[in-house]
Amino acid sequence: QVQLVESGGGLVQAGGSLRLSCAASRISFSISTMAWYRQAPGKQRELVATINSAGSTNYADSVKGRFTISRDNAKNTVYLQMNSLEPEDTAVYYCNSNMVRAGYWGQGTQVTVSS
């Protein structure tokens, strides 16, 4: 079965940094588009960043210039480098892929940014 396992979350102060990882298995990772989403308490899940098989990236306006998405095809892993974190970034972060069945989500990883 497809598996997406997020890690790297934690508690940081405003202005700090974290790097999230998402290990994908049982998909054709190298030809996939990968994405990071987040869901804050009481809010809908929102798209944060994407990276396609050619390495082209897109970002939500709220994180542009602060977050960087990247991928390592040899490790079947996508990363989200998060700098200059703000309390508004507090959320559960999820990865996903166009190669994954619609509606499938992993457990996510919690990011909490204190003021």
N, C-alpha and C positions, 0 to 999 in steps of 0.2 A: 504494500500500500504506500501511497504518497505520505511523506512525513515532512513537516516543517517545524524545526525546533529553534526557538528564539532564546537568546541569552545575552547577558551583559548589562542588564538594567541594574538600578540601584538608587541610592539616595545621595544627591549632590547638592551643594549650595549654588545659588544663582551665580552665573558666570563660569561655572565649571564645565567639564567635558565628560562624555561617556562614549564608548564605542560598542554598538550593538552588533551581534552576529546572528545569522540565520543559516542553519545547516539544513539543506534540502536533500532528500533521498528519494530514489525510485522515480525520478523525472529526468527528462533530457535537458539537464541544467544549462549546458552551453548554448543552446538555441532558444532559451526561455527569456521572457521579460520578467524581471523580478521587481517587487515593490515593497515598500514599507508603508504601513498604515498605523494610525493611533486612535485610541478612544479614551477620552477623558470622562470622568464621572458625570453622568447626566447629559452627555453629548453623543451625537452620532459618530460612528467611525469615519475618519477622514483619511484621504490619501496624502501621504507625506512626500514620497519620492519614488521614482521609477528608474530602472536601468534596463536597456534592451540588450540583445545579444551582441550588438556592435559597440556597446559601451556608451551609447547616447543616454543622457540623463535628463530628468525633469523634476522640478521641485514645486511644492506648494509655496505660495508667496510668503507665508508666515515663517518658513524656515530657510528661505533662499539666502545664501551667503553665510549661513551658520552650520548647516548640515551638509554632509557629502555622502552619497551612496556609491558603493563600489562593489566589485565582485571578483571572486577568485574561482575560475572554472575548474581548476585542478582540485580544489577542495569542496566543490559544490556548495559554496558559501557566499552569501551576500552580507555586506556590512553597512552600517549607518554610523558615520562619525558625527557626533553631536557636540558642537562647541558653543560657547556663549549661551549656555542653557538659561532659560527663564522659567519662572513658576508656571507660566502658561503652557510649557511643554510637558507638564506632568500628565501622564497618561499610561495606559497599557499599549505597548508597541507590538505590532504583528507584522510578519512578512507574508507575502503571497506571490503567486505566479500565474501567468496565463496558461501554464501547463497543468494546473491544479483544478479539480472539479469545483464548479461554482458553489459557494456556500461553505467550503472547507476552510477552517481556521485552526491554527495551532493554539497553544495556551497563552502565547504572548509573554512579554517581559515587562515588568513594572519599572517605570522611570518616575522618580519623585524629585522635584527641584524645590528646595526650600528658599525662602526669601531672606 
